[in-house]
Amino acid sequence: MHENGTSPSVPLKQAFAYWFKLGFINFGGPAGQIAMMHKDIVESRKWMNESMFLRALNFCMLLPGPEAHQLAVYIGWRLNGYLGGFIAGMCFLLPSIVLMLVLAWLAAAKGQVPAVSGIFHGISAAVVAIVVEALFRLSKKSLKHGALYVFAGAAFILGQFFNVPFPAIVLLSGIAGTLLARTRPEIFCHRTAGSKECVMEEPSPAQELPSLKHVVKVVGLFGAIWGVVVLPVLISRGLGDALSEVSLFFTKAAFVTFGGAYAVLAYIADNAVQLGWLAEKDMLLGLGLAETTPGPLIMVTQFVGFFAAWNNPGSLAQLQAGILGGLLTTFATFLPSFMFIFAGAPYIEAITSNKKFAAALTGISAAVVGVVLKLGVFFAWHTFFPASGFDVFAVVIALGALVALVRWKLSMHALVGLSGVAGLLWQIVT
C-alpha cells in the first residue's frame, strides 16, 4: 500500500519512464499538456478512469498556480504515492528549467546583437496574438452565462483603471460567485446538449478521509523545506537584494494566482515591470519563449527571476546572479504546487463536490478573462507603441500570427519560429 491509501496500479519504474519522456514533449501550454496526459493516461494506458481524471483536474483548477503541473503531481501521487508525485512533478519541470536558463542567458547577454535582437523582435510581436487567441479560448470556456460577462468586465475595469491588485480581484470574484449562487444557481451549473435542466455532477462514493493532522504535517514539512532554502538567502543578502525579493515575491504569487497560467502572467507582468526587474519587451519575449519550450507556461517566471538578478547582481557576477535568481524563482513558484497536492489530494472528493467551491471557482474563472484582457492590452500597447514610436512591423506580425492561429490552426512552434525568421529578415532589410 502507498501513502495515498491505494495499491500501486503501475510499477514505479514504468511510471518514471513515462514522466521522464513527458518532460521533453509536454508542449502546447496548459490545455495541450492536460489533453496529452488525458490521452496517454486515460485512453491509451488506462492508468486512471475518466471520472477520476476529471475530478483531479477540477481539484487542480481550484488551486492557485499551474494546473497542468499540479495534475501531473496528483496523478503521480495517485499511482505511486508521494515518491510517484515527486517524480512526476520534477520530470515535468527539469527539461524546461535547463532550457529556460539557457534562453534567458541568451536574451540577457546577447539580446543586443542585431541578429538575435531581430529574432526576438518578431517573437515578441507574435506574443500579442498568442494572448489574444488565449483570451478567445478562455472566454468560450469560462463565460457560459451572460452574468459571467459582468465578472469579466468588472475585473478588467478594476485592474485597468483602478489598479486593484490581482489577489483582491480573485477574492472579490470568489465571494461574488458564492453569494450569487444562492439566488441564481442556474448560472453555476452544467446543462446537457439541447436541455435547460440544471445538472450537477454527483459525487463518487464517500471515502474515509485522513484527519487534519495530515494537512498540518505536510504544510509543516514544506514550510521547513522553504525555510532551509530561502532563509539563508534572506539572512546573507538582506531583504533589499534581488535574490531575496524574487524569493519572497514568487512565494506570494504561488498562493494568490488562481485561474491558471495566464492569470499568473498578468499578476507577474504588473509587478515585475513596475519593480524594474525587466522591460516590457523582455516580458513579452519571455512569454514567447515559454510558449515554445516544454514544461508549464509559467516557466516564464524563471525568465523573470533570471532577469531580475542579472540586472541587479549586487556583489555577484551577472551570470551567477541570474542563475541563482532563476532557480530561486522556480523553487518558490513550484514548491507550493507539491504542497497543495500532497496536503489536499486525500480530500479531493469532498472538495470537488462542494457547490460553494464550484461557484467560487466559476466566478474566479470568469474574472480571469478580464484579467487576461488587461494583460493583452498591456502587451499590445508596449509592443505597438514602444519608445521609438509606432511599430508597423509588430502590428503586421501580430495580425498575421492571429490569423494563422485562429484560421489555420498553426502550431505554436511554427508560429514562433516563423515570427522569429520574419524579425531577422526585417532587421537585415532595415
Secondary structure, DSSP 4 states (H G I P E B T S, - for coil): --TTSS--SS-HHHHHHHHHHHHHH--SHHHHHHHHHIIIIIIIS-SS-HHHHHHHHHHHHHSSS-HHHHHHHHHHHHHHHHHHHHHHHHHHHHHHHHHHHHHHHHHHHHTTSHHHHHHHHHHHHHHHHHHHHHHHHHHHHH--SHHHHHHHHHHHHHHHHH---HHHHHHHHHHHHHHHHHH-GGGGSB--TT----B-PPPPPP-PPPPTHHHHHHHHHHHHHHHHHHHHHHHHH-TTSHHHHHHHHHHHHHHH--S-HHHHHHHHHHHHHHTTSS-HHHHHHHHHHHHTSSS-GGGHHHHHHHHHHHHS-TTS-HHHHHHHHHHHHHHHHHHHHHHHHHHHGGGHHHHHT-HHHHHHHHHHHHHHHHHHHHHHHHHHHHHHS-TT---HHHHHHHHHHHHHHHTS---HHHHHHHHHHHHHHHHHH-
